[in-house]
Amino acid sequence: MLKKLILVIMASVLFITGCQSIKGVDLNQMILNNSKVKSAESKTTVSLQLTVNKRKAKDKEFLKVVDLLNNAKLEVQTKLQNSSTASLSGNIVLQQGKIPFRMYMDKKKVVLLLDNASKPIVMKVDNSGAQDKWLQDLQTKLLSPIVKNLPNPKQISVKSATEKVHGETVKGYKVNATVNFSELPNLFIALLDNLAKDQKSLEELAAAVNELNKMTGDNSKVTAQELQEGLKQFRTEFTAGILPEMKNSGMLTKNNYLKTSILVDKKFYERKSSSTFNMTGIKDESGLTGIRIKVVNETWKINKKVTATKIRYGKYLSENASEAQFLNTLDKRRSVLYSVMTSFMYKQSAPVKGSQVKVTNNKRKADTVLVKGIKKGDVIKLYTASKGGKLLTGKQAAGTSTTLSVKQLGKKSGKVYVSIIRNGKAESARTAVKYKAEK
């Protein structure tokens, strides 16, 4: 199933736009320009929705992963200073809450700070600017002969447009395209046929592959004729073996699609986009039946001066640090990442009983939550909901009871949800505790 899924996803992304110009707008240049961006800032949001048939899912750990990732969101802002220097910052948003992150990379190191840990993770890298430039040039050389042979999907249009991008008015073109999975086989076969007939593209592709082989220490060479024969052979294998299997999977339907809307400026740089990938009817033993991914992006300061944001630190963890060492850098009273990681590593703590908790809803002063019958070192956390919701506060007990203070639970009666992290165990389920209205 995974092989088929990867093929479909790759093909969908590949065929967003095609080789022929539409209304004089060269769509190829937009694709190639993405490989020529040397510096830029961007903001991206990725949303994920999963559907699963729990009755068919035999792997309970897989279900835990699905529950964790379902309705997850990635929010990230990127500052690309040059080909080897960049920074990222944002949040991974789960039902359990937000996990903030920051990352900085340059020629010598990658620094990663997760969920406001007390120490970042530092990974040493061996990189050079010359190699980065070579890789970027090679990417263009590999893409160019393929891109110009891409066929257009049936549903694609281009029109003039003016929109705001990060507060800037951008004039250009709006490209709208929909690729239904039912048309993927014909598009993919057309690409293979176009490439096999284009001698110049085959020669360019062979030269790029040989350059890549040489840089990686492989002295073997491929000729344009060998590539042509390979494409023909793969076409036969695809139509005879892979395609029937994909058709039997039920994925090649109009219900499965990639829909995208892209704003390109007058220089054919992508400035704004919104894309939705939808796949239903997945037949798999895992129980996974559907995937929906939405990606929204804005890009500005293309090939202008951009300064990546460094992460200041003293002590740090190496990339070889153990899970326990990393967990010790997280604040278990507030860290969502701590709760997520330990939920896969340890058994769940037994929840507190409602009789152990006393809530006092005060008027004109902070409200208090007293939790009794616990042990020193236990961590108590208060939430606004049984799942997800907002973390109100957390506290590590110094004895057999502890009192947490909340500025305002609510003027009227309601509920607060209490969890506990016992030593050596994962966070418990949340216990709902009622409180009365303010007096």
Secondary structure, 3 states (H helix, E strand, C coil): CHHHHHHHHHHHHHCCCCCCCECCECHHHHHHHHHHCCCEEEEEEEEEEEEECCCCCCCHHHHHHHHHHCCCEEEEEEEEEECCEEEEEEEEEECCEEEEEEEEECCCEEEEEECCCCCCEEEECCCCHHHHHHHHHHHHHHHHHHHCCCCCCCEEEEEEEEEEECCEEEEEEEEEEEEEHHHHHHHHHHHHHHHHHCHHHHHHHHHHHHHHHHHCCCCCCCCHHHHHHHHHHHHHHHHHHHHHHHHHHCCCCCCCEEEEEEEEECCCCEEEEEEEEEEECCCCCCCEEEEEEEEEEEEECCCCCCCCCCCCCCCCEECCCCHHHHHCCCCCCCCHHHHHHHHHHCCECCCCCHHHEEEECCCCCCEEEEEECCCCCCEEEEECCCCCCCEEEEEECCCCEEEEEECCCCCCCEEEEEEEECCCCEECCCEEEEECCCC
